[in-house]
Amino acid sequence: MRSKFLQIVFICFCLSVSVFSISCSGKPKEVAIDYTDVTAFETALRAGEDLTGKVVMFTVMDFKPDSAFGYNLMTGEHLNFCSSRNPGAKIGDTLTVKVTDVRSLLGSFIISYEIVN
């Protein structure tokens, strides 16, 4: 009788933990996007603003998997979102990224990032 009671308590405990963990995980946290327009983003870069940590949404206009900077997702006039890892994106995809570093090279911007969506 006592072992049956302990089994029921154990099952209730496991169910409670499961429900709690599911309710806590819920929906992913919404990310505030700082720039939804690459023209405004590029203008801010040209103005010398430090955009490290800003979140940018852009559409991939061209993709060079073997550029000198790694996987290069191009958009805007001179924006190159570069990563050493394949982002799994293709031309026409819209990505939301967090800028981790920006370098200027020959009138173009080489932007390191983390995908946030």
Secondary structure, DSSP 4 states (H G I P E B T S, - for coil): -HHHHHHHHHHHHHHHHHHHHHHHH-SPPP---SBS-HHHHHHHHHTT---TT-EEEEE--EEEEEETTEEEEEETTTEEEEESS-----TT-EEEEEEEEEEEETTEEEEEEEE--
